[in-house]
Amino acid sequence: MPTLLVKNISHLAPGMSADVIAIDRSQLGLSGTQRDPLAALVMCGPFKADYSYINGRQIIGSSEFRHTDVESLLAKHQTVMDRIYSQ
């Protein structure tokens, strides 16, 4: 069996790196996906993640960003798009 060169991955435990999402499949964008939930995540959308943890840090909780100023990001994105479309 191959040995991982990175030692803080491969299982969930304190001190380990982890990226995890939780998605409520009863939302409209995922309707009818109970038979193949993995395919639903790849093929369907848009949908909201209910919870997201990246490297053990909560990013999304109760479908809302926890540590991100979404309004500021949207404004920056609009500025970039305005520049692109004005060319």
Secondary structure, 3 states (H helix, E strand, C coil): CCCCCCCCCCCCCCCCCCCEEECCCCCHHHCCCCCCHHHHHHHCCCCCCCEEEECCEEEEECCEECCCCHHHHHHHHHHHHHHHHCC
